Amino acid sequence: MKLPKLITTTKEGRRIYPIKLVVNNRQLDQLIIDPHYEEKHLYMSDEKIYEMVQVLNNRKFIPQDRKGS
């Protein structure tokens, strides 16, 4: 999958891409990627994050309780 054209970059350096996803019956139209991963996770890229997010499309996820909360 090809990463779509960047919409903008925020003053904090977050990159915003257009996306069409439905997760838990919610439509999402933007993918916001924070650049913090670039410091310690050199194997990661915006392209890989985009591909991983695509897997969530048309899926439903049930929140799980955290132990000790």
PyMOL CGO cylinders between C-alpha atoms (Angstrom):
from pymol import cmd
from pymol.cgo import CYLINDER

trace = [
    CYLINDER, 0.00, 0.00, 0.00, 1.23, 3.41, -0.89, 0.3, 1, 1, 1, 1, 1, 1,
    CYLINDER, 1.23, 3.41, -0.89, 1.25, 6.17, 1.71, 0.3, 1, 1, 1, 1, 1, 1,
    CYLINDER, 1.25, 6.17, 1.71, -1.12, 8.97, 0.63, 0.3, 1, 1, 1, 1, 1, 1,
    CYLINDER, -1.12, 8.97, 0.63, 0.08, 12.52, 0.09, 0.3, 1, 1, 1, 1, 1, 1,
    CYLINDER, 0.08, 12.52, 0.09, 0.80, 14.39, 3.32, 0.3, 1, 1, 1, 1, 1, 1,
    CYLINDER, 0.80, 14.39, 3.32, -1.93, 16.91, 4.26, 0.3, 1, 1, 1, 1, 1, 1,
    CYLINDER, -1.93, 16.91, 4.26, 0.16, 18.92, 6.71, 0.3, 1, 1, 1, 1, 1, 1,
    CYLINDER, 0.16, 18.92, 6.71, 2.67, 18.81, 9.52, 0.3, 1, 1, 1, 1, 1, 1,
    CYLINDER, 2.67, 18.81, 9.52, 1.74, 20.30, 12.90, 0.3, 1, 1, 1, 1, 1, 1,
    CYLINDER, 1.74, 20.30, 12.90, 4.01, 22.64, 14.85, 0.3, 1, 1, 1, 1, 1, 1,
    CYLINDER, 4.01, 22.64, 14.85, 4.84, 19.62, 17.05, 0.3, 1, 1, 1, 1, 1, 1,
    CYLINDER, 4.84, 19.62, 17.05, 6.06, 17.74, 13.99, 0.3, 1, 1, 1, 1, 1, 1,
    CYLINDER, 6.06, 17.74, 13.99, 3.10, 15.38, 13.72, 0.3, 1, 1, 1, 1, 1, 1,
    CYLINDER, 3.10, 15.38, 13.72, 2.33, 14.37, 10.16, 0.3, 1, 1, 1, 1, 1, 1,
    CYLINDER, 2.33, 14.37, 10.16, -1.30, 14.19, 9.05, 0.3, 1, 1, 1, 1, 1, 1,
    CYLINDER, -1.30, 14.19, 9.05, -2.34, 11.95, 6.18, 0.3, 1, 1, 1, 1, 1, 1,
    CYLINDER, -2.34, 11.95, 6.18, -5.80, 11.43, 4.66, 0.3, 1, 1, 1, 1, 1, 1,
    CYLINDER, -5.80, 11.43, 4.66, -7.26, 8.00, 5.31, 0.3, 1, 1, 1, 1, 1, 1,
    CYLINDER, -7.26, 8.00, 5.31, -10.64, 6.32, 5.02, 0.3, 1, 1, 1, 1, 1, 1,
    CYLINDER, -10.64, 6.32, 5.02, -11.16, 3.80, 7.79, 0.3, 1, 1, 1, 1, 1, 1,
    CYLINDER, -11.16, 3.80, 7.79, -14.04, 2.49, 9.85, 0.3, 1, 1, 1, 1, 1, 1,
    CYLINDER, -14.04, 2.49, 9.85, -13.11, 1.11, 13.26, 0.3, 1, 1, 1, 1, 1, 1,
    CYLINDER, -13.11, 1.11, 13.26, -15.77, 0.20, 15.82, 0.3, 1, 1, 1, 1, 1, 1,
    CYLINDER, -15.77, 0.20, 15.82, -18.34, 1.78, 13.49, 0.3, 1, 1, 1, 1, 1, 1,
    CYLINDER, -18.34, 1.78, 13.49, -16.48, 5.11, 13.63, 0.3, 1, 1, 1, 1, 1, 1,
    CYLINDER, -16.48, 5.11, 13.63, -15.32, 6.74, 10.44, 0.3, 1, 1, 1, 1, 1, 1,
    CYLINDER, -15.32, 6.74, 10.44, -11.80, 8.09, 10.52, 0.3, 1, 1, 1, 1, 1, 1,
    CYLINDER, -11.80, 8.09, 10.52, -10.50, 10.45, 7.89, 0.3, 1, 1, 1, 1, 1, 1,
    CYLINDER, -10.50, 10.45, 7.89, -7.07, 11.37, 9.20, 0.3, 1, 1, 1, 1, 1, 1,
    CYLINDER, -7.07, 11.37, 9.20, -4.03, 9.42, 10.30, 0.3, 1, 1, 1, 1, 1, 1,
    CYLINDER, -4.03, 9.42, 10.30, -1.86, 11.47, 12.66, 0.3, 1, 1, 1, 1, 1, 1,
    CYLINDER, -1.86, 11.47, 12.66, 1.66, 10.14, 13.15, 0.3, 1, 1, 1, 1, 1, 1,
    CYLINDER, 1.66, 10.14, 13.15, 3.82, 11.50, 15.94, 0.3, 1, 1, 1, 1, 1, 1,
    CYLINDER, 3.82, 11.50, 15.94, 7.55, 11.53, 15.13, 0.3, 1, 1, 1, 1, 1, 1,
    CYLINDER, 7.55, 11.53, 15.13, 8.63, 10.17, 18.53, 0.3, 1, 1, 1, 1, 1, 1,
    CYLINDER, 8.63, 10.17, 18.53, 9.12, 6.70, 17.05, 0.3, 1, 1, 1, 1, 1, 1,
    CYLINDER, 9.12, 6.70, 17.05, 12.02, 7.98, 14.95, 0.3, 1, 1, 1, 1, 1, 1,
    CYLINDER, 12.02, 7.98, 14.95, 14.27, 8.29, 18.02, 0.3, 1, 1, 1, 1, 1, 1,
    CYLINDER, 14.27, 8.29, 18.02, 14.27, 4.67, 19.21, 0.3, 1, 1, 1, 1, 1, 1,
    CYLINDER, 14.27, 4.67, 19.21, 12.50, 2.65, 16.53, 0.3, 1, 1, 1, 1, 1, 1,
    CYLINDER, 12.50, 2.65, 16.53, 14.57, 3.12, 13.41, 0.3, 1, 1, 1, 1, 1, 1,
    CYLINDER, 14.57, 3.12, 13.41, 12.96, 0.09, 11.75, 0.3, 1, 1, 1, 1, 1, 1,
    CYLINDER, 12.96, 0.09, 11.75, 9.59, 1.88, 11.74, 0.3, 1, 1, 1, 1, 1, 1,
    CYLINDER, 9.59, 1.88, 11.74, 8.35, 4.36, 9.12, 0.3, 1, 1, 1, 1, 1, 1,
    CYLINDER, 8.35, 4.36, 9.12, 5.20, 6.28, 8.26, 0.3, 1, 1, 1, 1, 1, 1,
    CYLINDER, 5.20, 6.28, 8.26, 4.63, 3.77, 5.46, 0.3, 1, 1, 1, 1, 1, 1,
    CYLINDER, 4.63, 3.77, 5.46, 4.72, 0.81, 7.86, 0.3, 1, 1, 1, 1, 1, 1,
    CYLINDER, 4.72, 0.81, 7.86, 2.38, 2.56, 10.30, 0.3, 1, 1, 1, 1, 1, 1,
    CYLINDER, 2.38, 2.56, 10.30, -0.02, 3.28, 7.44, 0.3, 1, 1, 1, 1, 1, 1,
    CYLINDER, -0.02, 3.28, 7.44, 0.03, -0.39, 6.41, 0.3, 1, 1, 1, 1, 1, 1,
    CYLINDER, 0.03, -0.39, 6.41, -0.61, -1.56, 9.99, 0.3, 1, 1, 1, 1, 1, 1,
    CYLINDER, -0.61, -1.56, 9.99, -3.51, 0.85, 10.42, 0.3, 1, 1, 1, 1, 1, 1,
    CYLINDER, -3.51, 0.85, 10.42, -5.13, -0.47, 7.24, 0.3, 1, 1, 1, 1, 1, 1,
    CYLINDER, -5.13, -0.47, 7.24, -5.53, -3.84, 8.98, 0.3, 1, 1, 1, 1, 1, 1,
    CYLINDER, -5.53, -3.84, 8.98, -7.93, -2.19, 11.44, 0.3, 1, 1, 1, 1, 1, 1,
    CYLINDER, -7.93, -2.19, 11.44, -10.39, -1.19, 8.70, 0.3, 1, 1, 1, 1, 1, 1,
    CYLINDER, -10.39, -1.19, 8.70, -13.94, -2.53, 9.15, 0.3, 1, 1, 1, 1, 1, 1,
    CYLINDER, -13.94, -2.53, 9.15, -13.04, -4.25, 12.39, 0.3, 1, 1, 1, 1, 1, 1,
    CYLINDER, -13.04, -4.25, 12.39, -14.53, -4.09, 15.86, 0.3, 1, 1, 1, 1, 1, 1,
    CYLINDER, -14.53, -4.09, 15.86, -12.54, -4.23, 19.06, 0.3, 1, 1, 1, 1, 1, 1,
    CYLINDER, -12.54, -4.23, 19.06, -13.91, -4.76, 22.54, 0.3, 1, 1, 1, 1, 1, 1,
    CYLINDER, -13.91, -4.76, 22.54, -11.99, -2.86, 25.24, 0.3, 1, 1, 1, 1, 1, 1,
    CYLINDER, -11.99, -2.86, 25.24, -10.51, -5.07, 27.90, 0.3, 1, 1, 1, 1, 1, 1,
    CYLINDER, -10.51, -5.07, 27.90, -10.30, -4.15, 31.57, 0.3, 1, 1, 1, 1, 1, 1,
    CYLINDER, -10.30, -4.15, 31.57, -6.81, -3.59, 32.87, 0.3, 1, 1, 1, 1, 1, 1,
    CYLINDER, -6.81, -3.59, 32.87, -5.83, -5.60, 35.90, 0.3, 1, 1, 1, 1, 1, 1,
    CYLINDER, -5.83, -5.60, 35.90, -5.28, -3.45, 38.94, 0.3, 1, 1, 1, 1, 1, 1,
    CYLINDER, -5.28, -3.45, 38.94, -7.34, -0.54, 37.61, 0.3, 1, 1, 1, 1, 1, 1,
]
cmd.load_cgo(trace, "trace")
